[in-house]
Amino acid sequence: MDSTRQNKIARLIQKDLGEILLEESRDYFRNSILSITKVRISPDLSIARVYVSIYTPDDPKEVLEKIRKRAGEIRGKLGHRVAKQLRIVPTLTFFHDDSIEYSQRIDELLKS
């Protein structure tokens, strides 16, 4: 179970990462729409698991790999934004959140 502090930091990181990826998507992920769906913080606040929904005509795995390659740069930008709230910026690990595609498949199966 997550503590109140973990939840607050997760919401802060989710909001700021969403804005950072919106800015980054203009330059690096042109045809993709990225959305941060969930952030989980480790109890010691050193690792953040970031779940990203990717809407793209390309392969979502390729877009996720681009995000993972730029994780250090994204963490640096996050550090500038949360410098007043956090002492240490957590290490970011990105995962693909396919829950929307999964629910769409279930809806299609139920309709047929």
C-alpha positions in Angstrom: 0.0 0.0 0.0 1.3 3.4 -1.0 1.8 6.1 1.6 0.3 9.6 1.3 3.7 11.0 0.5 4.2 8.5 -2.3 0.8 9.3 -3.8 1.5 13.1 -3.7 4.9 12.7 -5.4 3.4 10.3 -8.0 0.7 12.9 -8.9 3.3 15.6 -9.1 5.6 13.5 -11.4 2.6 12.4 -13.5 1.5 16.0 -14.1 5.0 17.3 -14.9 6.0 14.3 -17.1 2.8 14.8 -19.0 3.8 18.4 -19.8 7.4 17.4 -20.6 6.3 14.7 -23.0 3.8 17.0 -24.6 6.7 19.4 -25.4 8.9 16.6 -26.5 6.3 15.0 -28.7 6.4 18.0 -31.0 10.1 17.4 -31.8 10.7 13.7 -31.3 7.4 11.8 -31.5 5.6 13.7 -34.3 2.8 11.3 -35.2 2.3 10.1 -31.6 0.0 11.1 -28.8 1.5 10.2 -25.4 -0.4 10.1 -22.1 1.0 9.3 -18.7 -1.6 7.0 -17.2 0.0 6.0 -13.9 3.1 6.6 -11.9 4.2 4.3 -9.1 6.9 5.4 -6.6 9.1 3.0 -4.6 8.9 3.4 -0.8 12.3 5.1 -0.6 11.2 7.5 -3.4 14.2 6.6 -5.6 12.5 4.8 -8.5 9.4 5.8 -10.4 7.6 3.4 -12.7 5.9 5.4 -15.4 3.1 3.9 -17.5 2.6 5.6 -20.8 -0.4 5.2 -23.2 0.9 5.6 -26.8 -1.5 6.4 -29.7 0.5 6.2 -32.9 0.2 5.1 -36.5 3.7 3.6 -36.0 4.7 0.8 -33.7 4.2 1.8 -30.1 7.2 -0.3 -29.1 9.4 1.9 -31.2 8.1 5.0 -29.6 8.6 3.5 -26.1 12.2 2.7 -27.0 12.7 6.3 -28.1 11.3 7.4 -24.7 13.5 5.0 -22.8 16.6 6.2 -24.7 15.8 9.8 -23.7 15.0 8.9 -20.1 18.0 10.7 -18.7 17.2 13.9 -20.5 13.6 13.7 -19.5 14.7 13.1 -15.9 16.9 16.2 -16.1 13.9 18.3 -17.3 11.8 16.8 -14.5 14.5 17.8 -12.0 14.3 21.4 -13.1 10.6 21.4 -12.6 10.4 19.7 -9.2 13.6 21.1 -7.7 11.7 23.0 -5.0 9.5 20.0 -4.0 11.9 17.0 -4.1 15.4 16.6 -2.8 16.2 13.7 -5.1 14.6 13.1 -8.5 13.7 9.4 -8.9 15.1 7.2 -11.6 12.4 6.9 -14.3 11.5 3.5 -15.9 8.9 3.6 -18.6 6.4 0.9 -19.4 3.7 0.7 -22.1 0.1 0.8 -20.7 -2.1 -1.1 -23.1 -5.2 -1.1 -20.9 -7.2 1.0 -23.4 -6.4 -1.3 -26.3 -7.3 -4.3 -24.1 -10.7 -2.8 -23.1 -11.4 -2.0 -26.8 -10.7 -5.6 -27.7 -13.1 -6.8 -25.0 -15.8 -4.3 -26.3 -15.4 -5.6 -29.8 -15.7 -9.2 -28.6 -18.8 -8.4 -26.6 -20.4 -6.7 -29.6 -19.8 -9.6 -32.0 
